């Protein structure tokens, strides 16, 4: 028997022992595991081999694929390539959208080349699935459609696949997604927006919508919404539309959202939301042997927990005056530092495993992506909880919101009608699986009714089945795994429980990450962080913060 070398002996981690060997047309050999890990098998002198892990320019969104012509690469730009290495030329084979296919729907199965003109691929989305034959077709043979260019950064599964559905169903318009990646992508997009051929639509988020709306780049969607026969303003929560109305224009509309808040035990923080920093200090004094949070870093304390309070308390947004100098802010920052675990920690998210430690008073940066989300935290806390929110200067309730799949239309677009037709269809689509809470109130209402309606067990006559106590048997609608005793089920939500969630949703502030406020918090952290190890005094840092923030506000207000 001849000598052999194991894969682990060539440097492959022991967990990756099952995969596919591929030979490229240039003679290179590869070992592919799934679609995310790939190694090149390189020969060395003396008959030895080693494995070199392959890298890509967009490894976070890319995908390796096998084929009978060697290694392929599904780039984060929606294009299928023959792989040429991170710094090597890669040959583009096709753009998935040209075949009305979403990159996210392409399977991991081997791509079969039948000829230079035809390939077979495995594909699945919510409308179609199976093996598909893709054949090069001259452009002049395709049905004529008006092209609407959609600028995207890592679009969600929902958006990408709905674009393909829209393209299949529309006789007039075709959405062409233009992918942008990284800092270079932002620079390229900024240049194209002011060019003579800008995109027509743009994927936004809570940060970029502020940037582009302030520059009058985005069109006002309010008139389109008012004239629509499919949608109306009443279909959406007013706090969301208000947050994305900038300089008097509705700059974007999302199709889903989530809320963030701070939770505490109702027996400790009360039943009502809203509090000040003084209330926080009083809570700590009352439960002096406890801790506010679990392992929270100083940046998390400043940005996440206290960010809203800081930008309210120390800045007069009417006059532009700020008051970071003097002893008050310096002392406040020193107190905030004392509530943290320094500059580095595991983060501020509670794992929702088991139960909450009794000595921990609050759960910070709680994300509500489901209507039954607060119930899971009650299981975690083992008692009733209150969404008290983030501290504010005057004690008013402060919950925060963030939108998903936020889309706007470019002001300079000459295809606004086609862009709106897509937005209208996407926002009114019924067959969508939401990863967060739906923005459309009618869909949210359907989810509410389902969660609050008992699912009774019925016999063949339609009568309720009773248990040994004579009570109707109910199938649970809500399940939590890993919390409490490991598995908890609840029959349904009560109206009171639902109202507590709705209070958070309809009072949440979706404009909280406006660019200027974010820059101010970054300045504060930059100047205050050296105080953590004694490199600078809090008083000296506060004076620098005062000057920098005052100049920044003066330049932007």
Beta strands, then each sheet from edge to edge (+ up, - down):
strand 1: 20-23
strand 2: 29-33
strand 3: 37-43
strand 4: 49-53
strand 5: 63-65
strand 6: 72-74
strand 7: 79-82
strand 8: 91-95
strand 9: 112-113
strand 10: 118-124
strand 11: 129-135
strand 12: 146-152
strand 13: 173-179
strand 14: 201-204
strand 15: 245-246
strand 16: 249-250
strand 17: 256-265
strand 18: 362-368
strand 19: 385-387
strand 20: 400-404
strand 21: 406-409
strand 22: 437-438
strand 23: 455-456
strand 24: 474-475
strand 25: 478-481
strand 26: 487-490
sheet 1: 1+ 2- 3+ 4-
sheet 2: 5+ 6- 7+ 8-
sheet 3: 9+ 10- 11+
sheet 4: 13+ 12+ 14+ 21-
sheet 5: 15+ 16-
sheet 6: 18+ 17- 19+
sheet 7: 18+ 17- 20+
sheet 8: 18+ 17- 22+
sheet 9: 23+ 24-
sheet 10: 25+ 26-
end
